Amino acid sequence: MKRGGSDDAKRAAGESAAEAVSDGMIVGLGTGSTAAHSIRDLGRQVDAGLDIEGIPTSFQSRELAREAGIPLTTLDDARPDVAIDGADQVADGQLVKGGGAAHAREKVVDAAADRLLVVVDPTKEADVLDHPVPVETIPDARQTVADAVRELGGEPELRAAERKDGPVVTPPPRSPSRARWRPIYRRFRACSNTGCSSISPTRFTVGPTRVCGLRLCDLGRNRF
């Protein structure tokens, strides 16, 4: 796989994406060397009068945006009109992302945007994806996730940090939440199995919910 694109190629890609930004937009600010060129170019445009706000995807992009003079906001207060972010590899419209260890925040900001512009230089293009896929886990789940990756045919490897002891650590904290919905009901026809009476509307559960004859009713098949 090709590596190490030229700075000129990265700058061209980053500045091209910045051209899609216009007055009044909220912009997701991606992470990585190519997205950094977008942030710097947007900073120059802000200095020239462009009215935008940015939502950074990492500590790196936040610090660079501040240095470039881009006003910042958060997803609590706004949703991005466009997000500009990089990728580790591109093949036939498919991407590997997350090599910069900003997995969660990149996903959240990029997914919230109305439009996502992925900026890459030609060295990131490939016929097939063969770049290692970043996987982010909480520490207590590392072995469980590693086992699951192996079952899928992957080869998990803890990513070591550079110039420090231990692994790469992605930003905490995480806040648990829960969501409530109204009860979900499904209506069913009378079961055709011998000895089974009609089934009235039954609260949805995962899998069959009633036994008749010698086997479980296929409730999914018999629904209206």
SULHUGI-V360045 format. One record per residue. N is the residue number from 1. D_CENTER is the distance of its C-alpha to the mean C-alpha in Angstrom with 2 decimals. Layout:
{{N D_CENTER} {N D_CENTER}}
This chain:
{{1 23.74} {2 24.41} {3 23.40} {4 24.11} {5 24.04} {6 26.67} {7 26.07} {8 27.68} {9 25.23} {10 22.22} {11 24.06} {12 24.82} {13 21.24} {14 20.04} {15 23.06} {16 22.81} {17 19.45} {18 21.03} {19 23.75} {20 21.56} {21 21.56} {22 24.53} {23 26.33} {24 24.87} {25 21.20} {26 18.39} {27 16.22} {28 12.82} {29 13.93} {30 11.86} {31 12.85} {32 15.25} {33 18.72} {34 18.20} {35 16.11} {36 18.88} {37 21.39} {38 19.73} {39 19.95} {40 23.55} {41 24.53} {42 23.23} {43 25.25} {44 28.29} {45 27.84} {46 27.63} {47 30.79} {48 32.37} {49 31.67} {50 28.20} {51 27.08} {52 23.33} {53 21.11} {54 17.98} {55 14.99} {56 14.10} {57 10.89} {58 13.23} {59 16.92} {60 17.70} {61 16.54} {62 18.22} {63 21.40} {64 21.51} {65 21.12} {66 23.90} {67 25.99} {68 25.57} {69 26.63} {70 23.63} {71 23.80} {72 20.76} {73 19.51} {74 16.80} {75 14.65} {76 17.65} {77 19.83} {78 18.07} {79 15.31} {80 14.44} {81 16.49} {82 14.70} {83 12.05} {84 13.17} {85 11.18} {86 12.29} {87 11.65} {88 13.64} {89 15.03} {90 15.43} {91 17.61} {92 18.65} {93 15.60} {94 13.22} {95 11.09} {96 10.63} {97 8.46} {98 8.67} {99 12.47} {100 13.05} {101 12.06} {102 9.84} {103 6.76} {104 6.35} {105 7.69} {106 5.95} {107 2.59} {108 5.78} {109 7.94} {110 6.67} {111 6.31} {112 9.59} {113 11.30} {114 13.99} {115 13.56} {116 11.29} {117 13.60} {118 12.73} {119 15.68} {120 17.16} {121 20.77} {122 22.71} {123 22.47} {124 18.80} {125 19.94} {126 21.00} {127 22.62} {128 20.43} {129 17.39} {130 19.01} {131 17.02} {132 16.24} {133 12.80} {134 11.48} {135 11.44} {136 11.29} {137 13.97} {138 16.43} {139 19.82} {140 21.64} {141 19.34} {142 19.40} {143 22.29} {144 21.18} {145 17.81} {146 19.82} {147 22.25} {148 19.71} {149 18.36} {150 22.03} {151 22.72} {152 20.20} {153 22.12} {154 20.02} {155 21.57} {156 19.77} {157 20.84} {158 20.39} {159 19.49} {160 22.47} {161 22.45} {162 24.69} {163 27.87} {164 27.39} {165 28.02} {166 25.38} {167 21.74} {168 18.82} {169 17.72} {170 14.44} {171 14.96} {172 16.24} {173 17.23} {174 15.51} {175 17.28} {176 18.01} {177 18.62} {178 20.00} {179 20.46} {180 23.76} {181 24.64} {182 28.11} {183 29.55} {184 28.59} {185 31.65} {186 32.41} {187 35.93} {188 37.65} {189 40.75} {190 43.59} {191 42.96} {192 45.20} {193 45.73} {194 49.35} {195 50.12} {196 46.91} {197 47.45} {198 45.37} {199 41.95} {200 41.39} {201 38.00} {202 36.02} {203 33.03} {204 29.94} {205 29.18} {206 27.25} {207 29.82} {208 33.50} {209 35.31} {210 38.95} {211 41.41} {212 44.27} {213 46.93} {214 45.83} {215 42.13} {216 39.16} {217 38.85} {218 36.12} {219 34.97} {220 32.05} {221 34.52} {222 37.10} {223 35.11} {224 36.01}}
